[in-house]
Amino acid sequence: MKKLLLQIIGVLFILLGLFFSLVPGPSLIFFMTGLLCFSFYYPKARHYLKLCQKALTKSCNYLDKKLAR
């Protein structure tokens, strides 16, 4: 039951992320939340979540350096 609920929530967040990638909105947050829900049971989703976290950290560090000038 818990696995099914997490999968439904994960699908919902992934769909919201797709929707917000077409219209202005926080699509990355929804994608990462959907991946987080899937990562409890699927190792591949955990891998993609780590990749997204690394890319987001790298881009935030880049922006911090650019804005500090």
ZIKATA-V390358 format. One record per residue. RES is the residue in three letters. SS is DSSP state (helix for helix, strand for strand, loop for the rest). Layout:
BEGIN
RES;SS  RES;SS
END
This chain:
BEGIN
MET;loop  LYS;helix  LYS;helix  LEU;helix  LEU;helix  LEU;helix  GLN;helix  ILE;helix  ILE;helix  GLY;helix  VAL;helix  LEU;helix  PHE;helix  ILE;helix  LEU;helix  LEU;helix  GLY;helix  LEU;helix  PHE;helix  PHE;helix  SER;helix  LEU;helix  VAL;loop  PRO;loop  GLY;loop  PRO;loop  SER;helix  LEU;helix  ILE;helix  PHE;helix  PHE;helix  MET;helix  THR;helix  GLY;helix  LEU;helix  LEU;helix  CYS;helix  PHE;helix  SER;helix  PHE;loop  TYR;loop  TYR;loop  PRO;helix  LYS;helix  ALA;helix  ARG;helix  HIS;helix  TYR;helix  LEU;helix  LYS;helix  LEU;helix  CYS;helix  GLN;helix  LYS;helix  ALA;helix  LEU;helix  THR;helix  LYS;helix  SER;helix  CYS;helix  ASN;helix  TYR;helix  LEU;helix  ASP;helix  LYS;helix  LYS;helix  LEU;helix  ALA;loop  ARG;loop
END
